[in-house]
Amino acid sequence: MVSQFEIAVFEGDGIGPEITRPTLDILNALATDAGDYGFTFVSAAAGAAHYAKTGEALPAASMKIARRSDAILLSAMGLPSVRYADGTEISPQIEIRKALDLYAGVRPVRILPGQRTPLKLEGGQPVDFVLIRESTEGLFHTQGCGEVEQDEARETLRITRHTSEKLFRFAFDLAQKRKASGLGAGRVTCVDKANVFRAFAFFREIFDGEAKAFPDIVADHAYVDATALWMVEKPWVFDVMVTENMFGDILSDLGAGLMGGLGMAPSADIGDENAVFQPCHGSAPDIATQGIANPFAMLLSGAMMLDWLGTKHNNPAMVRDAKSLERAVDRVVADGVKTTRDLGGTATTQEAAAAVLNALRASR
């Protein structure tokens, strides 16, 4: 029996549609070859360009599609030239996270042999860790609703026990899975600023409480400034790190820099029922329609979606295909011949995606 999954697709702005199309083609190809799962892709309008045309950044109809879908595949959103009246960016992806309570932002950081990185990794020291970013509260709590007066502005950082407990359990569960599969040492690091802010002392206290339920996992702490330093000096020491929304936003871009750029950075925002998968990069309007955008982060986000769906619905073929897609991207990047210009190559978006599809077929 073929398991059919409805996927809400937000193509977004700028290069969004260009990197979405080959991703859907490859996901369909994987499903066709597997034969026991399939996709129905449902387009959902949202983003800065849609706002400029209609005055709506995230229409109710699109949110309805997102709620009912089995997963959400979201491409790049936002345009520098299109803003709300208060000057803030159009960010429907943040609205979706909050509306669906997608509290666990998953940001993998992997540096593979042959991959471009500004680091000097002596002896081929492997780097493979996951940053878990709380995605619904923290310093993003008052997004668009901060108080601005003539000589003063205020935003509110909000950390709740309810969300933090779920976030930490998610992080410890992930560390257990990584340890069982040989990917990690079984360690979760709480990244905070508990030495200065009471809210982060509260955050750390909840972390320590949840750690007691996972005696087989090492639980430790690090201040966010030290973590930024260590991510550059010794990133191989990390396994799973978990942090507040704003800190996670900043550190995940640092992680992308370690991997050679945002074009290699996939992500997921996961809740109890729903999940969004999207590249970490922006819409890059300066290169839109030129056919030179890097599709790898979007493809890797698609692989994360396959793994999440396969795990949730007990479909081994999807989990296997997720790993196959990830490895195909890895091979193309390591080879360096069919990479886009941000990675030092000359390939077009379509050529890079075709190379991944060829690598997939060659491995079967």
C-alpha positions in Angstrom: 0.0 0.0 0.0 1.4 3.4 -1.0 1.4 6.0 1.8 0.4 9.4 0.3 1.5 12.6 2.0 0.2 16.1 1.4 3.0 18.7 1.5 2.3 22.5 1.7 4.8 24.3 -0.5 5.6 27.9 0.1 7.8 28.9 -2.9 8.4 32.4 -1.4 10.3 35.3 -2.8 13.4 35.9 -4.9 15.3 32.7 -5.6 12.6 30.7 -3.8 10.8 29.3 -6.8 14.1 28.5 -8.5 15.3 26.2 -5.7 11.9 24.8 -5.0 11.2 23.3 -8.4 14.3 20.9 -8.6 13.7 19.9 -5.0 10.1 18.8 -5.7 11.4 17.0 -8.8 13.9 15.0 -6.8 11.5 14.2 -4.0 9.0 12.9 -6.6 11.8 10.9 -8.3 12.7 9.3 -4.9 9.0 8.5 -4.2 8.5 7.0 -7.7 11.6 4.7 -7.3 10.6 3.7 -3.8 7.1 2.8 -4.8 5.6 2.7 -1.3 5.1 6.4 -0.7 4.0 9.4 -2.7 3.5 13.2 -2.5 0.8 15.6 -3.3 2.4 19.1 -3.3 -0.1 21.9 -2.6 1.1 25.5 -3.4 0.5 28.1 -0.7 1.0 31.8 -1.3 2.9 34.0 1.2 5.8 36.3 1.4 6.9 39.8 0.7 6.0 39.9 -3.0 2.5 38.6 -2.1 2.2 41.3 0.5 3.2 44.0 -1.9 0.4 42.8 -4.3 -2.4 42.0 -1.8 -1.5 43.6 1.6 -1.4 40.1 3.1 1.9 38.3 4.0 0.3 35.1 5.1 -3.3 34.6 3.8 -5.7 32.6 5.9 -6.1 30.1 3.1 -2.4 29.4 3.0 -2.4 28.9 6.8 -5.2 26.5 6.4 -3.2 24.5 3.9 -0.2 24.5 6.3 -2.3 23.3 9.2 -3.8 20.3 7.4 -0.6 19.2 5.6 1.6 16.3 6.7 4.6 18.6 6.4 5.5 22.1 5.2 8.3 22.8 2.7 9.1 26.5 2.8 11.6 28.2 0.5 13.2 31.6 0.9 11.0 34.5 2.0 11.4 38.3 2.4 12.6 41.1 0.2 14.7 44.0 1.4 12.6 46.5 -0.5 9.2 45.4 1.0 8.6 46.1 4.7 5.8 46.6 7.1 4.9 50.2 8.0 7.1 50.0 11.1 10.1 49.1 9.0 10.3 45.4 10.0 10.7 42.6 7.5 7.9 40.4 6.0 8.5 37.1 7.8 5.6 34.7 7.4 7.8 31.8 8.4 8.0 33.2 11.9 4.3 33.6 12.0 3.9 29.9 11.0 6.3 28.8 13.7 4.3 30.6 16.4 0.8 29.6 15.0 1.7 25.9 14.9 3.9 25.9 18.0 7.0 24.7 16.1 9.2 25.2 19.2 12.2 23.1 18.1 14.4 24.7 15.5 16.8 22.1 14.2 20.0 23.4 12.5 22.6 20.7 11.6 26.2 21.8 11.1 28.4 19.3 9.2 31.8 19.8 7.6 32.7 17.0 5.3 36.0 16.1 3.5 36.3 18.3 0.5 33.8 20.9 1.7 34.7 24.5 1.7 35.2 26.0 5.2 37.2 28.9 6.6 38.4 26.6 9.4 41.7 24.7 9.4 40.8 21.3 10.5 44.0 19.4 11.3 44.0 15.7 10.8 40.6 15.7 9.2 38.8 16.3 12.5 35.1 15.6 11.8 32.5 18.3 12.6 29.0 17.1 13.0 26.7 18.7 15.6 23.1 20.0 15.8 22.0 23.3 17.1 18.5 23.2 18.6 17.0 26.7 18.7 13.8 27.5 20.5 11.6 29.0 17.8 8.5 30.5 19.3 9.4 32.8 22.1 12.6 34.2 23.6 13.6 37.6 22.3 11.3 37.1 19.3 8.3 37.1 21.6 7.3 40.7 20.9 8.2 40.6 17.2 6.5 43.6 15.6 4.9 44.6 18.9 7.8 46.2 20.8 7.4 49.5 22.5 9.0 52.5 20.8 9.0 56.0 22.3 10.9 59.1 21.4 14.0 58.3 23.5 13.5 54.7 24.4 12.6 51.3 22.9 11.8 48.0 24.6 11.4 44.4 23.6 10.4 41.6 25.9 12.3 38.3 26.2 9.9 35.5 27.3 10.9 32.0 28.4 8.2 29.6 29.6 8.6 26.4 31.6 6.1 24.6 29.3 7.9 25.3 26.1 11.4 24.9 27.6 10.6 21.5 29.0 9.4 20.3 25.6 12.5 21.9 23.9 14.9 20.2 26.3 13.2 16.8 25.9 13.5 17.1 22.2 17.2 17.9 22.5 17.9 15.0 24.8 15.9 12.6 22.6 17.9 13.7 19.6 21.2 13.2 21.5 20.1 9.7 22.3 19.3 8.9 18.7 22.6 10.4 17.5 24.5 8.3 20.1 22.7 5.1 19.1 23.5 5.7 15.4 27.2 6.6 16.1 26.8 10.2 15.0 27.3 11.8 18.4 28.9 11.2 21.8 25.6 11.6 23.7 26.0 15.2 25.0 23.7 18.1 25.2 25.0 21.6 25.9 22.7 24.3 27.2 23.8 27.6 25.7 22.7 30.7 27.7 23.7 33.8 29.6 22.7 32.7 33.0 25.5 34.7 34.7 23.8 37.9 33.7 20.1 37.4 33.1 17.6 35.9 35.5 15.5 34.6 32.5 18.5 32.5 31.4 19.2 31.2 34.9 15.5 30.0 34.8 16.2 28.5 31.4 19.2 26.6 32.8 17.4 25.4 35.9 14.7 23.8 33.7 17.4 22.2 31.5 19.1 20.7 34.6 15.7 19.3 35.7 15.0 17.6 32.4 18.5 16.2 32.2 17.8 14.0 35.2 15.5 11.9 33.0 18.4 11.1 30.6 21.2 9.7 32.8 22.9 8.2 29.7 23.4 11.6 28.2 26.0 14.1 29.4 24.4 17.5 30.2 26.6 20.6 30.4 26.4 24.4 30.0 28.1 27.1 28.1 27.7 30.9 27.9 26.7 32.1 24.4 29.8 34.2 23.9 32.1 31.4 24.8 30.1 29.1 22.5 30.6 31.4 19.6 34.4 31.3 20.2 34.5 27.5 20.6 32.4 27.0 17.4 35.4 28.5 15.6 38.2 27.2 17.7 37.0 23.6 18.3 33.6 22.9 16.8 34.2 19.1 17.0 33.6 19.2 20.7 29.8 19.8 20.3 27.1 17.1 19.8 23.7 18.8 20.5 23.4 22.3 21.7 20.2 23.9 22.8 19.5 27.6 23.2 17.0 30.5 23.2 15.5 31.9 20.0 17.8 35.0 19.4 21.0 33.2 20.4 20.0 30.3 18.1 19.3 32.7 15.3 22.8 34.1 15.5 24.7 30.9 16.2 23.0 29.1 13.4 24.4 31.6 10.9 27.8 31.2 12.4 27.4 27.4 11.9 26.4 28.1 8.2 29.6 30.1 7.9 31.7 27.2 9.1 30.1 25.0 6.4 31.0 27.4 3.6 27.9 29.6 3.6 24.2 29.6 4.0 23.8 27.7 0.7 24.8 24.6 2.7 22.5 25.2 5.7 19.2 23.3 5.9 16.8 23.6 8.8 13.6 22.4 10.3 11.1 23.8 12.8 9.3 21.0 14.6 6.4 20.8 16.9 4.3 18.1 18.4 2.2 17.7 15.3 3.5 19.9 12.5 6.9 20.7 11.0 8.4 23.2 8.5 11.5 22.5 6.5 13.4 25.3 4.9 16.9 26.5 3.9 18.4 29.0 6.4 19.3 31.5 3.7 17.3 34.4 2.4 15.7 35.2 -0.9 18.8 36.7 -2.6 16.8 39.0 -4.9 20.1 40.2 -6.5 20.5 36.9 -8.3 16.8 35.9 -8.7 15.8 34.6 -12.2 19.5 34.2 -13.2 19.4 30.5 -12.6 22.6 30.5 -10.5 21.2 30.0 -6.9 22.6 27.2 -4.8 19.8 24.5 -4.3 21.8 22.4 -1.8 20.3 23.8 1.4 16.8 23.4 0.0 17.6 19.8 -1.1 19.0 19.0 2.4 15.9 20.5 4.0 13.9 18.1 1.8 16.0 15.3 3.1 15.2 16.4 6.7 11.5 16.3 5.8 11.8 12.8 4.4 13.5 11.6 7.6 10.9 13.3 9.9 8.0 11.9 7.9 9.5 8.5 7.7 10.2 8.3 11.4 6.8 9.7 12.4 4.9 7.3 10.1 7.2 4.3 10.4 8.2 4.3 6.8 11.7 2.9 6.5 11.9 3.7 2.8 11.6 7.4 3.5 14.2 7.3 6.2 16.5 5.5 3.8 15.9 7.9 1.0 16.5 10.8 3.3 20.0 9.5 4.0 20.5 8.8 0.3 19.6 12.3 -0.7 21.9 13.8 2.0 24.8 11.6 0.8 24.2 12.5 -2.8 24.5 16.2 -2.0 27.6 15.4 0.0 29.2 13.7 -3.0 28.5 16.5 -5.3 29.9 19.1 -2.9 33.0 17.0 -2.2 33.6 16.5 -5.9 33.3 20.3 -6.5 32.7 20.0 -10.2 28.9 20.8 -10.2 28.7 23.4 -7.5 27.4 26.9 -7.7 29.5 30.0 -7.6 29.0 30.6 -3.9 30.9 27.3 -3.4 33.6 28.1 -5.9 32.0 26.4 -8.9 30.2 27.5 -12.1 27.2 25.3 -12.2 23.7 26.6 -12.6 20.9 25.8 -10.2 19.6 23.1 -12.6 23.0 21.6 -13.3 23.8 21.4 -9.5 20.4 19.7 -8.9 20.9 17.4 -11.8 24.3 16.3 -10.4 22.6 15.4 -7.2 19.9 13.3 -9.0 22.7 11.6 -11.0 24.6 10.8 -7.8 21.4 9.4 -6.3 20.8 7.1 -9.3 24.5 6.0 -9.4 24.2 4.9 -5.7 21.3 2.6 -6.3 
